[in-house]
Amino acid sequence: MQSLSITISSARIRVGLKPRRRPLSVIAAVARLLMHKMAERRNRNALLELSDDQLKDIGLSRGQAGSDVHVYSRY
């Protein structure tokens, strides 16, 4: 039998080091988070403008429409 020998250069191994994020990627991530939160707020406000009958048509109660948890979750 032959023994398998694998060599990995030490320059390619980074044990325990996290890659640093560039400032521009951090700013982009924060912008995406803000846009997501703004869209959630717009959707929640649109649901709160609906009447109780309209909410009932889509299967939601007034309490579910105004909650901070996922509105569309059934669990």
MODELLER restraints for C-alpha pairs under 7 A, 6 or more apart:
rsr = mdl.restraints
at = mdl.atoms
rsr.add(forms.Gaussian(group=physical.xy_distance, feature=features.Distance(at['CA:44:A'], at['CA:65:A']), mean=6.45, stdev=0.5))
rsr.add(forms.Gaussian(group=physical.xy_distance, feature=features.Distance(at['CA:44:A'], at['CA:66:A']), mean=6.51, stdev=0.5))
rsr.add(forms.Gaussian(group=physical.xy_distance, feature=features.Distance(at['CA:47:A'], at['CA:65:A']), mean=5.86, stdev=0.5))
rsr.add(forms.Gaussian(group=physical.xy_distance, feature=features.Distance(at['CA:48:A'], at['CA:65:A']), mean=6.23, stdev=0.5))
rsr.add(forms.Gaussian(group=physical.xy_distance, feature=features.Distance(at['CA:48:A'], at['CA:66:A']), mean=6.61, stdev=0.5))
rsr.add(forms.Gaussian(group=physical.xy_distance, feature=features.Distance(at['CA:52:A'], at['CA:62:A']), mean=6.74, stdev=0.5))
rsr.add(forms.Gaussian(group=physical.xy_distance, feature=features.Distance(at['CA:55:A'], at['CA:61:A']), mean=6.14, stdev=0.5))
rsr.add(forms.Gaussian(group=physical.xy_distance, feature=features.Distance(at['CA:64:A'], at['CA:71:A']), mean=5.92, stdev=0.5))
rsr.add(forms.Gaussian(group=physical.xy_distance, feature=features.Distance(at['CA:65:A'], at['CA:71:A']), mean=6.14, stdev=0.5))
